[in-house]
Structures are given as C-alpha cells and as structure tokens.
C-alpha cells in the first residue's frame, strides 16, 4: 500500500512540475515560484522515490522541469546532486535517453555557477549524447551553453556554436534558446 501511495505521489508531482515549467518565465512567475517553494519538500520526496532504475526517468523529468527554479533559488548544488543520484540509480550500463541528455544540460547550467570546467565537461557530454539520439533540443542547448562558456576566451569556433544553437532553437520553437544564442 505504501508503494502505491508513493507512486501516486511521484506521478502527481511529476505532472505538477511539468505544468509549472512554462510559468517560471511568465508574467505570473512570482506566484509560481512561491508555489514551488511551498511544494519543495514534496518535490524532494518525489525525486527521492524515483531513485530506482525503473523510475529514474520520472525523477529526471522533475529535475528538468524545475531547473529554472533550482537556478533562481540558488539550489545549484542540490539540482546537480539529484541528477548525479538519478544517474547512479540507473547504473553504468543504462542506455542513453533524451531525459538523461536533459539532465546533463541542467547539471551543466547549474554547476556553471561554481565550476566552469565541470560545466564544460557536462555540456560536451550532453552534446555527444544528444547528437547520438538525434535530440535537437539537447544539441541546441549544449551548443549554446558551450558557446557561452567559451565566449569568455574568445575562441574562433565559438561563433559556430551559437549559429548551430540558434538554427536548432528556431526549428524546435525554443525562444529561450534562441535568445541565449543571439
């Protein structure tokens, strides 16, 4: 019976996180951030319940849906830690998935606030996985983030990363990714 309740809790908060995601950029974002604050312990509990190979993808989905929340509230290390724990729960032989590629991007973005080298490594891993999966959103985001990191050193190839990111962001209708690439 406890498993049934935990599984229902996980499904509910995965759905809520997905519903919240677009509102973290909207005109009513303060209300949505406050709602996420109020439900933070429930989100943490749901992600904790997803630390099993058969549920890890749902945990990745929650962490990704809340990535702007983690970023704005400066829960950078927590967001990265959840992705690391979810990856460990999958095991080393797990096949790459688009949810895993998303988790790499989220971790790269969050860890970039305190470890640029790790951010670049995770972004490149995301890019490699996204290309292998033909996952355009992951390729776009990884190119944009690598370009952002490398723009500090003014490398000539950085311009091409932004061009690739912008092209893909436009094909997948990702205004945030397009803004970042410009």
C-alpha positions in Angstrom: 0.0 0.0 0.0 2.9 2.4 0.8 4.3 1.8 -2.7 1.0 2.7 -4.3 0.8 5.9 -2.4 4.5 6.9 -3.2 4.0 6.0 -6.8 0.8 8.2 -7.0 2.7 11.0 -5.2 5.6 10.7 -7.7 3.2 10.9 -10.6 1.3 13.9 -9.2 4.4 15.9 -8.5 6.0 15.0 -11.9 2.8 16.3 -13.5 2.8 19.4 -11.3 6.5 20.2 -12.1 5.8 19.8 -15.8 2.8 22.2 -15.6 4.9 24.7 -13.6 7.8 24.8 -16.0 6.5 27.3 -18.6 5.3 29.6 -15.8 8.7 30.2 -14.4 9.3 32.7 -17.3 5.8 34.2 -17.4 4.3 37.4 -16.1 3.0 35.5 -13.1 6.3 33.8 -12.3 6.5 35.1 -8.7 3.3 33.2 -7.9 4.7 30.0 -9.5 8.0 30.3 -7.6 6.1 30.7 -4.4 4.0 27.6 -5.2 7.2 25.7 -5.9 8.6 26.9 -2.6 5.5 25.6 -0.8 5.8 22.2 -2.5 9.6 21.9 -2.4 9.6 19.1 0.2 7.1 17.2 -1.8 9.2 17.6 -5.0 12.3 16.4 -3.0 10.3 13.4 -1.7 9.1 12.5 -5.2 12.6 12.7 -6.6 13.9 10.6 -3.8 11.2 7.9 -4.5 12.4 7.9 -8.2 15.9 6.8 -7.2 15.3 3.4 -8.8 16.2 2.2 -12.3 12.5 1.8 -13.3 11.6 5.3 -12.0 14.7 7.4 -12.6 13.4 8.9 -15.9 10.5 10.4 -13.9 13.0 11.9 -11.5 15.0 13.4 -14.4 11.8 14.9 -15.7 11.0 16.6 -12.4 14.6 18.0 -12.0 14.5 19.3 -15.6 11.0 20.8 -15.2 12.2 22.7 -12.1 15.7 23.7 -13.5 14.8 27.4 -13.6 13.5 27.1 -10.1 16.8 25.5 -8.9 18.7 28.2 -10.7 16.7 31.2 -9.4 16.6 29.9 -5.9 20.3 29.2 -6.0 19.8 25.5 -5.2 22.5 24.8 -7.7 24.3 22.0 -5.9 21.0 20.3 -5.0 19.9 20.2 -8.6 23.3 18.7 -9.6 23.2 16.2 -6.7 19.7 14.9 -7.7 20.9 14.4 -11.3 24.0 12.6 -10.1 22.0 10.3 -7.8 19.4 9.6 -10.5 22.3 8.7 -12.9 23.8 6.4 -10.3 20.4 4.8 -9.8 20.3 3.9 -13.5 23.6 2.1 -13.3 26.6 2.2 -15.6 25.0 0.1 -18.3 21.9 2.2 -18.9 21.2 3.3 -22.4 21.3 7.0 -23.2 17.9 8.7 -23.3 16.7 12.2 -24.0 15.8 12.7 -20.4 19.4 11.8 -19.4 20.6 14.4 -22.0 18.3 17.0 -20.4 19.8 16.2 -17.0 23.3 16.8 -18.3 22.3 20.2 -19.6 20.6 21.1 -16.4 23.6 20.0 -14.4 25.9 21.9 -16.7 23.9 25.1 -16.3 23.7 24.8 -12.5 27.3 23.7 -11.9 28.5 26.5 -14.2 27.8 28.9 -11.2 30.7 27.4 -9.3 32.7 25.0 -11.5 33.2 26.1 -15.1 35.4 23.1 -16.1 32.7 20.7 -14.9 30.1 22.7 -16.7 32.0 22.5 -20.0 32.6 18.7 -19.5 28.8 18.1 -18.8 27.8 20.3 -21.8 30.1 18.3 -24.1 28.7 15.0 -22.8 25.2 16.4 -23.3 26.1 17.4 -26.9 27.6 14.0 -27.7 24.6 12.1 -26.2 22.0 14.5 -27.9 23.7 14.1 -31.3 23.7 10.3 -30.9 20.0 10.4 -30.0 19.2 13.0 -32.7 17.7 15.1 -29.9 17.6 18.6 -31.4 16.8 20.4 -28.1 19.8 18.9 -26.4 22.1 19.8 -29.2 20.8 23.3 -29.3 21.1 23.9 -25.6 24.6 22.2 -25.4 25.9 24.3 -28.3 24.5 27.4 -26.7 26.0 26.7 -23.3 29.4 25.6 -24.6 29.4 28.8 -26.7 28.5 30.9 -23.6 31.3 29.3 -21.6 33.9 29.5 -24.4 32.9 33.1 -25.3 34.9 34.2 -22.3 38.1 33.0 -24.0 37.1 34.4 -27.4 37.8 31.2 -29.3 37.1 31.4 -33.1 34.9 28.3 -33.1 32.6 29.8 -30.6 30.6 31.7 -33.2 29.7 28.5 -35.0 28.4 27.0 -31.7 26.0 30.0 -31.4 25.0 29.7 -35.0 24.2 26.0 -34.6 22.3 26.6 -31.4 20.2 29.4 -32.9 19.4 27.4 -36.0 18.2 24.4 -33.9 16.4 26.6 -31.4 14.3 28.1 -34.2 13.4 24.6 -35.6 12.2 23.4 -32.2 10.4 26.7 -31.4 12.6 27.4 -28.4 12.5 31.2 -27.8 14.7 31.0 -24.7 17.4 29.0 -26.6 17.2 31.5 -29.5 17.6 34.4 -27.1 20.6 32.8 -25.5 22.2 32.1 -28.9 21.8 35.7 -30.0 
